[in-house]
Amino acid sequence: MKPTVEQELLAVTARRRPNTAFVTDTMRAVRSQAARAAFERNLNGIKKPKRRNGGLLAKFKQLPVGVVVLVMLLVAVGLSGAVYAFARYAPDLVKITNSAITSRGTKAYWAPAFTNCTTDGTQKFERNKNASQLSDADVQNLITARCEEDIVDGFVSRIWPTYGTNKVWKDGDTIYYARPDAIGTLRSVSKANVVVNESASGTQLKTYNAQPNQQITAYANGVKVPLSSIKAGDTVYVITRVSDIYTMPFHADSSGSVEYMAPTTQTPPKTVGAIGIVKLSQPLRYYGGLQNGLTELPPCMGNAGEYCPSTASIDVYPREGGEGAVNPQLVDVDPSKNREISGMVTELNDATLKLRSSSGKIYMVSVPGDGFSQYNRQYAPAYSDDATLRIGSNVSVLYSMSAKTSAQNISASQVIKVRLMLDGDVKQGTDQQY
């Protein structure tokens, strides 16, 4: 039986104890067509929103190229219908239909058509406390920009397929894939090169030369357009062709189980040259820093009626051993049973906390040892901003529990990951309700 993507990604990690948190995050990012590499920045250990490329791109780079290619092909196949969505829903039909002031004084927005841009069901957003300067029109533009970015990655895979030096890939083959490389304001474009300003202030001028023996092409609203129709001042995504060395990372033993085999060769991907540009609908600023003022509120995985904000986050537990640490008491690692819940901490001690979810339910969460106080002692002081876990903090919990149960008591043997959620640049400890 052919292994699932989850099984193959699990095979990349330790054989005895797979990193289910990474698998879950990776699959959510893949299914959300994340394409925000151009504006991600190092946040001193702070994780960017789960459905954006941020930390996951770094993890992808650590995977054998065979896994990356597998994921890219699945995105291309699974999103073959997204080209229509790109043309139809971005930018003209992703409209805000309703808004309301939340209990904490921020503003929430509903854009039901956003579900055509992503696969995680997001249609609700919240303007962060530190973004009161954003008008309703700004929020509309930010949502439109997100729709375009979320779809463009699958669109690129569809238009510029991955190929290799051999029809059947073998260890050591050179493979070529297309990558949305950078967003910028167009300065000039020809069949031979494209020049863009990669910052809203216009101070990062960069030239991308065409791939040898190829000409740069242009797309807008999901269809090919004359290169001359893209004008200076337009916001564009520069698409590049990237080469890498293919390695065969999987091996099936006599029982049919898939095991990871260390690649025989591995080289950093190399940019070959520009192959196209995709015109976007909004000014460059709406694809950059202004996005930090808007939080997506997708449904929580496995908990109907709950919202799990997609914001930057910091790992609280487990942390021992660094990035990718695993709860030593975790029993069930079946990804199909993974669930998540998010909410405000109402009670806290060394190893347990209570959180109030978006629906008002109370969840009790336990971790081994003194995991929460250990985080506050050893890890929180390392962050430049206040990263203390306390009553009033917002947390997200990824855990393993059968969907047939509705228990709100999450034991130490069920916790996969506890994260401290950040609200833009706001200090933690405020009463945040979603």
C-alpha positions in Angstrom: 0.0 0.0 0.0 1.3 3.4 -0.9 2.1 5.5 2.2 0.2 8.7 2.9 1.9 12.1 2.9 1.6 12.1 6.7 3.3 8.7 6.9 6.1 9.8 4.6 6.7 13.0 6.6 6.7 11.0 9.8 9.3 8.8 8.3 11.6 11.8 8.0 11.8 12.1 11.8 13.1 9.6 14.4 11.8 6.1 13.7 10.8 5.4 17.2 9.1 8.7 18.2 7.9 10.8 15.2 7.5 14.5 15.7 3.7 14.8 15.3 3.6 18.5 16.0 5.9 19.1 13.0 3.9 16.8 10.8 0.6 18.5 11.7 2.1 22.0 11.2 3.7 21.0 7.9 0.5 19.5 6.5 -1.5 22.6 7.6 1.0 24.8 5.8 1.0 22.7 2.7 -2.8 22.6 2.5 -3.0 26.3 3.0 -0.7 27.0 0.0 1.6 29.3 2.1 3.6 31.7 0.0 4.9 34.4 2.3 8.7 33.8 2.2 9.5 37.3 0.9 8.3 39.1 4.0 9.1 36.6 6.8 11.7 37.8 9.4 13.6 36.3 12.2 11.7 36.9 15.4 14.3 35.7 17.9 12.7 32.3 18.3 9.1 33.4 17.9 7.1 31.3 15.4 5.2 33.1 12.8 1.5 32.1 12.2 1.1 28.4 11.4 -0.4 28.9 8.0 2.4 31.1 6.8 5.8 29.9 5.5 7.9 31.4 8.3 9.3 28.6 10.4 8.0 25.9 8.2 10.2 27.0 5.2 13.2 26.6 7.4 12.0 23.1 8.3 11.4 22.2 4.7 14.9 23.2 3.9 16.1 20.6 6.4 14.1 17.8 4.7 15.6 15.6 2.0 14.8 17.0 -1.4 12.6 14.0 -2.2 10.2 15.0 0.5 10.1 18.6 -0.8 9.4 17.4 -4.3 6.7 15.1 -3.1 5.0 17.9 -1.2 5.3 20.3 -4.1 3.8 17.7 -6.5 0.9 17.0 -4.1 0.2 20.8 -3.8 0.2 21.0 -7.6 -2.2 18.1 -8.0 -4.4 18.9 -5.1 -4.7 22.5 -6.0 -5.3 22.0 -9.7 -8.7 23.7 -9.3 -7.2 26.7 -7.5 -6.3 28.5 -10.8 -10.0 29.2 -11.2 -10.2 30.5 -7.7 -7.2 32.7 -8.3 -9.0 34.3 -11.3 -12.4 34.5 -9.8 -11.9 35.3 -6.1 -8.8 37.4 -6.0 -9.3 40.3 -5.9 -12.9 41.2 -6.7 -15.0 38.7 -4.8 -13.3 38.3 -1.4 -15.5 40.8 0.3 -16.1 41.6 4.0 -19.8 40.9 4.6 -20.0 41.8 8.3 -18.0 43.2 11.2 -18.5 43.6 15.0 -16.7 44.9 18.0 -15.3 42.1 20.2 -15.5 41.9 24.0 -11.9 43.2 24.3 -12.6 46.3 22.1 -11.1 45.0 18.9 -13.0 44.6 15.6 -13.8 41.2 14.0 -14.6 40.8 10.3 -16.2 38.1 8.3 -15.3 37.3 4.6 -16.9 34.0 3.7 -15.4 33.9 0.2 -12.0 33.5 1.8 -12.7 29.8 2.1 -12.1 29.7 -1.7 -8.5 30.9 -1.1 -7.5 28.4 1.6 -8.3 24.9 2.8 -8.5 25.5 6.6 -12.0 27.0 6.6 -10.9 30.6 7.6 -13.5 33.2 7.0 -13.2 35.3 10.2 -10.4 37.8 11.0 -9.6 40.2 13.9 -7.9 43.5 13.8 -5.2 43.4 16.5 -5.2 45.8 19.5 -2.0 47.5 18.2 -3.5 48.1 14.7 -6.3 50.5 15.5 -4.9 52.7 12.7 -6.1 50.2 10.1 -9.4 51.3 8.4 -12.1 48.9 7.2 -10.8 49.6 3.7 -7.2 48.6 4.8 -8.6 45.4 6.3 -10.4 44.6 3.0 -7.1 45.1 1.1 -5.2 42.9 3.6 -7.7 40.1 3.2 -7.5 40.3 -0.5 -3.7 40.3 -0.4 -3.7 37.2 1.7 -6.1 35.4 -0.7 -3.7 36.1 -3.6 -0.6 34.9 -1.7 -2.3 31.8 -0.4 -3.3 30.7 -3.9 -0.2 31.8 -5.9 2.0 29.0 -4.6 -0.3 26.3 -6.0 -0.8 28.4 -9.1 2.9 28.5 -9.7 3.3 24.8 -9.3 0.5 24.3 -11.9 1.9 26.7 -14.5 5.6 25.8 -14.1 5.8 22.0 -13.2 8.7 20.4 -11.5 10.9 18.3 -13.8 14.2 16.4 -13.7 17.1 15.3 -15.9 15.6 11.8 -16.2 12.0 10.7 -16.7 12.3 8.4 -13.7 14.2 10.2 -10.9 17.2 8.6 -9.4 19.7 9.5 -6.7 21.9 12.3 -7.9 19.5 13.6 -10.6 19.2 17.3 -11.0 15.6 18.4 -10.5 14.1 21.8 -11.3 11.1 23.4 -9.6 9.4 26.9 -9.6 9.4 29.1 -6.6 7.6 32.4 -5.8 10.8 34.2 -4.8 10.0 37.8 -3.9 7.2 40.3 -3.9 8.1 43.8 -5.1 7.0 46.9 -6.9 7.9 46.6 -10.6 10.5 48.9 -11.9 11.0 47.4 -15.4 10.5 44.1 -17.1 11.6 42.5 -20.4 11.9 39.0 -21.7 15.5 39.0 -20.4 15.1 40.4 -16.9 12.8 42.0 -14.3 13.8 44.7 -11.8 11.7 45.2 -8.7 11.8 47.3 -5.5 11.4 44.7 -2.7 10.5 47.2 0.0 7.6 49.6 0.3 10.0 52.5 0.6 11.6 51.5 -2.7 15.1 51.1 -1.2 15.7 47.4 -2.1 16.2 47.4 -5.8 17.0 43.9 -7.3 17.4 42.5 -10.8 16.4 39.0 -11.7 17.8 37.7 -15.0 15.8 35.2 -17.0 16.6 31.5 -16.9 19.1 30.7 -19.7 17.5 30.0 -23.0 14.1 31.0 -21.6 11.9 34.2 -21.7 10.1 35.8 -18.8 6.3 35.5 -19.0 3.5 37.3 -17.2 0.2 36.3 -15.5 -2.6 38.3 -14.0 -5.9 37.1 -12.5 -4.9 33.5 -13.2 -4.3 33.9 -17.0 -1.3 34.6 -19.2 -1.1 38.2 -20.3 1.3 40.2 -22.6 4.5 41.2 -20.8 3.8 44.8 -21.9 0.5 44.9 -20.0 2.5 44.8 -16.7 3.5 48.3 -15.9 6.1 50.0 -13.7 4.5 50.5 -10.2 2.5 47.3 -10.3 2.9 44.8 -7.5 4.4 41.6 -8.7 5.6 38.2 -7.5 8.8 37.2 -9.1 8.9 33.5 -10.0 12.3 31.8 -10.3 13.4 28.3 -11.4 15.4 26.5 -8.8 17.7 23.5 -9.2 18.4 20.8 -6.6 19.9 17.3 -6.3 17.3 14.6 -6.0 17.8 11.9 -3.4 15.7 8.8 -2.8 14.8 9.2 0.9 12.4 6.3 1.5 12.8 2.5 1.7 10.1 -0.1 2.2 11.1 -3.0 4.4 9.8 -6.5 4.0 6.7 -5.7 6.0 5.8 -2.8 3.8 6.7 -0.1 6.4 8.3 3.0 5.1 11.6 3.9 6.7 13.8 7.0 6.3 17.2 6.5 4.6 19.8 9.3 4.9 20.4 10.9 1.5 23.6 10.1 -0.2 24.0 13.6 -1.5 22.5 16.9 -0.4 23.2 20.4 -1.8 21.6 23.8 -1.2 19.0 24.7 -3.8 20.4 27.0 -6.5 18.4 29.7 -8.2 18.7 29.3 -12.0 16.9 32.4 -13.1 13.6 34.2 -13.4 10.9 32.5 -15.4 7.8 34.7 -14.8 6.0 37.4 -12.9 2.5 37.3 -11.4 0.7 40.6 -11.1 -1.1 41.2 -7.7 -3.9 43.6 -7.1 -2.8 45.6 -4.0 0.0 48.1 -3.3 3.1 46.4 -1.8 2.5 47.6 1.7 -0.5 45.3 2.1 1.7 42.2 1.6 4.2 43.3 4.2 4.3 44.6 7.7 0.6 45.7 7.7 -0.3 42.0 7.7 0.9 41.9 11.3 -2.2 43.9 12.3 -4.7 41.3 11.2 -5.2 37.9 12.8 -6.9 35.0 11.0 -9.3 33.0 13.1 -9.6 29.6 11.4 -11.7 26.8 13.0 -9.8 24.7 15.6 -8.8 21.3 14.2 -11.0 18.7 15.7 -13.1 21.1 17.8 -16.1 22.4 15.9 -17.4 25.8 16.9 -14.0 26.9 18.3 -11.5 29.4 16.8 -7.8 29.0 17.0 -6.1 32.3 16.1 -3.3 32.1 13.6 -0.7 34.4 15.2 3.0 34.3 16.0 3.8 31.9 18.9 6.4 30.6 21.2 6.8 27.0 22.3 6.1 26.6 26.0 6.0 22.8 26.3 7.9 20.7 25.4 11.1 22.8 25.2 13.8 20.5 26.7 16.1 19.6 23.8 15.3 22.6 21.7 13.3 22.8 18.4 11.3 19.7 17.7 11.3 18.5 21.3 8.8 15.7 22.1 6.7 15.2 25.2 8.3 12.1 26.8 5.0 11.0 28.2 3.1 11.2 24.9 1.3 8.0 24.3 -0.8 8.3 21.1 1.0 9.7 18.1 -1.7 9.0 15.5 -2.0 12.2 13.4 -5.6 11.4 12.6 -6.4 12.0 16.3 -4.7 15.3 16.6 -6.9 18.2 17.9 -6.3 21.7 18.9 -7.8 24.3 21.2 -7.0 27.9 22.0 -8.0 30.3 24.7 -7.1 32.5 27.6 -5.4 31.1 30.7 -7.7 31.5 33.7 -5.7 29.4 36.3 -2.0 28.4 36.3 0.4 26.4 38.4 3.6 24.5 37.8 2.2 21.7 35.6 -1.5 22.6 34.9 -3.5 25.4 33.5 -7.1 26.1 32.7 -8.0 28.0 29.6 -11.3 29.5 28.4 -11.9 28.8 24.8 -13.7 31.1 22.2 -17.0 29.4 23.0 -16.6 29.8 26.7 -15.7 26.2 27.5 -13.1 25.5 30.2 -10.2 23.1 29.4 -7.8 21.7 31.9 -4.3 21.1 30.4 -1.6 19.1 32.2 2.1 18.6 31.3 4.8 16.4 32.9 6.9 17.6 35.8 6.8 21.4 36.3 6.8 22.1 32.6 5.0 25.5 32.8 7.2 27.0 35.6 10.3 25.5 34.0 9.4 27.5 30.8 9.0 30.7 32.8 12.3 30.1 34.6 14.6 28.9 31.8 13.1 30.1 28.5 10.9 33.1 28.8 13.7 35.5 29.9 15.6 34.8 26.6 13.0 36.7 24.6 13.3 40.5 24.0 9.6 41.0 24.7 7.7 39.8 27.7 7.1 36.1 27.0 6.0 35.0 30.4 3.2 32.5 30.7 0.6 33.9 33.1 -3.0 34.2 33.9 -4.5 36.3 31.0 -2.1 34.8 28.4 -3.5 33.2 25.3 -2.3 29.7 24.6 -2.8 27.1 21.9 -2.7 23.4 22.7 -2.2 20.6 20.2 -3.1 17.3 21.6 -4.1 13.7 20.7 -7.6 12.5 21.5 -10.2 10.5 19.7 -12.8 12.6 17.9 -15.5 10.4 19.5 -14.8 12.0 22.9 -15.6 15.6 24.0 -13.5 15.6 27.1 -12.1 18.9 28.2 -9.4 17.4 30.5 -6.2 17.1 28.5 -3.8 14.8 30.3 0.0 14.9 30.3 0.1 11.8 28.1 -2.0 13.6 25.4 -0.2 16.9 25.1 1.8 17.3 21.9 2.5 21.0 22.0 1.5 24.0 24.2 2.3 27.4 22.6 2.1 31.0 23.9 0.2 33.0 21.3 1.2 36.6 20.5 -1.0 39.4 19.5 1.1 41.4 17.1 3.6 43.4 19.2 1.3 43.6 22.2 2.8 42.4 25.5 1.3 39.2 26.9 -1.0 39.1 29.9 -4.0 41.1 28.6 -7.5 39.6 28.6 -7.8 38.3 25.0 -11.0 36.6 24.0 -11.9 35.4 20.5 
